[in-house]
Amino acid sequence: MIVEEKELDNQNSEDINSAKVSSEEAGSEAENAPEEAEAGEDNAADDDKKEKKKSVFAKDKKSNKLQEKVDELEDRVKRQMAEFDNFRKRSEKEKSAMFETGAKSVIEKILPVVDNFERGLAGLSEEDMSTPFAEGMSMVYKQLIAELEKLEVKPIEAVGCEFDPELHNAVMQVASEEYESGIVAQELQKGYTYRDSVVRHSMVAVVE
């Protein structure tokens, strides 16, 4: 009986110890549960931050590509506008040059008509100048000269001026008591300028 009681006591002691261990393990698990939950929440938060960073990075990368494309298009448009502006200026310059060439060509053909008017009027006497025909010729001549002046066609000054090869064409040399050497003493054919260019040089005689 004594042996059985001892065995029973030992069994009870083991059961108690086992219950204590189970209780301690349960308590430990209960204590660790909040920590594990917090760790899980921290990991989820970290993952969420990483996803947000990836999303922001992807948006920034896409935005940079779009900006590069916009800059490229703007540069292309600026280049095309500059090329068009250069083309417009070049076209206007060529158009102006063509107009100048055409105008000078027409003026050159009109100048002989002016010369004939001047020769005809110069050959008339004072009595002839008073006739209706001479007066009409004189009026037509003055009208022609006025229109040429409106087109900026002007006669070149010659007699009494220093010889200028840019304006005058010396065809002969003469002696003169009135003018010094190198001065134009006589104008054989009147010259004209159109704006800043010479249409026809003056044909002159220069003092030797």
C-alpha angles and dihedrals in degrees: 000000000000090000092050091051091051091050089049091051091049090050092050091048091052091048090051092049091047091050090050092051092048090048092050092048091049090049091048091050090048091051093048094047096077091046091052090047090051090048090051091050091049091051091049090050091049091050090049091051091049091051091049091049091050090049092049091047091050090050092048091049091050091046091051091051091050091049091050089051091049091049091049092051092047091051091049092050091049091051092049091048091050091049091049091049091051090048091050092050092046091049092049091049092049091045091051091048091050090049091049091050092048093047092050090049091054092045092051089056092048096050095073088055089053089049091053092050090052093047092048094049093043090056094056122097123230089259092052092048089063093060119102091242094055091044090052092049090050092051092050090049093051091048091051092050091048092053091049090052090053087056088052093252108149134176117248116243110239121151111080093011126112113262111265117187089204090063108018135058110206111211098168146008123233138184116244137179091192100055134042125239114291094026121121107248101175138023113215096176127012117242128211140204128210109210103308099342132079115247095181130002119233113254104224147167115232128207109251 
